[in-house]
Amino acid sequence: MRPDLMGQGLGRVFVGAIVEFAIQHFSPNRLRLLILDWNDRSRKVAVALGFEREGVLRSTEGGFLVMTKPASEKADG
């Protein structure tokens, strides 16, 4: 998302469009995303779109929340 559009409540629509694109073009069974553990804004968007936390990955960059959802669930943005 363009930086000037951040914080305007467009996260669900933006990420929802990405999810729908992935489903239409790649036909996955499940969707998985990783979010830096300090990024509360992105975590809230993912939860609003039906993603659930599955775990945490640790790396030299920090911790990443692993969130998944079945691809059959609609991404209501």
N, C-alpha and C positions, 0 to 999 in steps of 0.2 A: 504494500500500500504506500502511496506517496506520503512522505512525512507531513505535508500540510493538511492531509485528510485524517491524520491520527487524532483520536480523542473526540470524534464527532458521532460516535455511535454506529459506525459503518462496519465494524468488525464482523458481525454475524453475516451480513450480506456478502462481504468480501470473501471470508473463509468458506461460507456456504457455496459460493460460486466455484471455488477451487475444488471442494468436495464433489459437487455435481459433475464437474469436468472430469475428475479422476474416475468416478463411477461410470460415466458414459464412454470414456475412451479406453479404460483398462479393465473394466468388469471385475473388480476385486471382490472377495468374500468379506474381508474385514479391512478397515482403514486404521492406520496407526500414525500418530504424530508425536513429535518430541518437542517439548517446550522447556526452556531454561527454567529451573525451579524458582527463580526470583521473579518471573514474569507473570504477575497476577492478572494483568489485563488479558493476556493471551489465554491463560488457563480458564478464565471466566467465559470467554468466547467459546472455547472448546466444550466446556460443560454445557453451555446453552445450546450447542449443536448436537448434544447427545453423547459426547465422548466421555469415557470413564477412565479413571486412573488405574493403571495396571502395575506400575512400579516406578523405580528410579534407576537411571543409569548414571554412573559417575565417570567423569573424564577429567582431563587436565583443564578443560574450559569451565568445569563446574558440574552441577547435577542437572540432569534432564528428566522431567516427568515424562513417562511413557503413557500415552492415552490412546485408547482404541474404541471402536464401535463397529457393529455389523454394517456392511455397505448397504444392506437392504433398508436401513432406516433412513428416512428422508432428512436432508439437511435443511431444516426450516430456518432460513435466515431472515 
